[in-house]
Amino acid sequence: MAATQNHLIELLPRTDRRRLLAICEPVELVLSDVLSERGTRTRRVYFPIDSTISLVTPIDGKPVLEVGMVGSEGMVGAELVLGVATTPLHAVVQGPGRAWRIPTAPFRKELARSSALQRCLNRYVYVLMSQFAVSAACLRFHLIGPRLARWLLMTDDRARSDAFLVTHEFLAYMLGVRRVGITVAAGALQRAGLIEYRRGKLTVLNRRGLEAAACGCYGTDQKSYAELLR
């Protein structure tokens, strides 16, 4: 993925990929920036390169729970693939970095033109739906510790680094739990030698151990993506 560093774009045939890149604009995404808000018109789509975006569902007007995460494996603005120009979720930059950005109008024009792009993104929409369903079940049935381990693995995958900045407050916000619950769960992972956490910087020390500590939802997400978007 040296050329674009976004997996969805790399899956396209060369001609379709070049045509899509011709309407892309490279941008730097800043931590905590809101790319879209629920109920507003979708103005742009984003294909992350080394940035990470959280998809957050609002309750009573406040974004309080992460239901999905997008990195270089995906895109933000997938509702356009379904012919809908209104975003259903908040999209917030969780990890700063680069992305490709395309205004809605040229993207929709290219989507109508390229059957390869349609096939690829239709599959990605299915993967997103699966991720949302898994997240809902995970919230209902799994304890904070395994859920935290899953979230850290998902972030580690997209950050392209074993170290990233994150606070207990932010983790509590993303997982929809109290901060004390995150403190206890993160402390257990640290004592087990799986992670190190100092001054807002978290480092994954034992990836295999963290996978064993995570709930099965992480593997389910990985399998769904691998089967449909190789």
C-alpha angles and dihedrals in degrees: 000000000000095000102053105358091214114109098211092054092045090055091063122096112262096258094048091044093053092048092051093047089051089067094041124104119203112232138176113231117213125217113268094010112146110228095183140357128218114267095018127113116269106245100171142013124220131209105193120219104182099343128097127218127196119216106213130187117217124224120196089353095307125104102233111151135046113224099171145012129213129199136145089318093067152012142252116232098045091149087080089066087064092050093255120127097190119089117232097199144036112258112205128178106246097171120028121229145096131327141166113246128198128182114239099248099056091040092055090047092053091044090056091048101046118064089183091057090048093052093047096048094043087059091047091053088055090051090051091050089052091049092051092050092048091049091053092051091044091054092050102043111023131078123244095254097059091040091053091049089051092050092049091051092050090050092045090053093053099037091060086218136082090228128062140154118258136144130217088240092056092047090051089050093050096045096041096237138114118277092241089061091055091047092054094044094045090047091055092051090048094049088051089057094243098117141012121216123190130159095338095315117114122195125191106224101173113029095178092050091049090052089053090050094050124090119255090260090085092059091044091056092047093049094049092053095044093051096051106028109039 
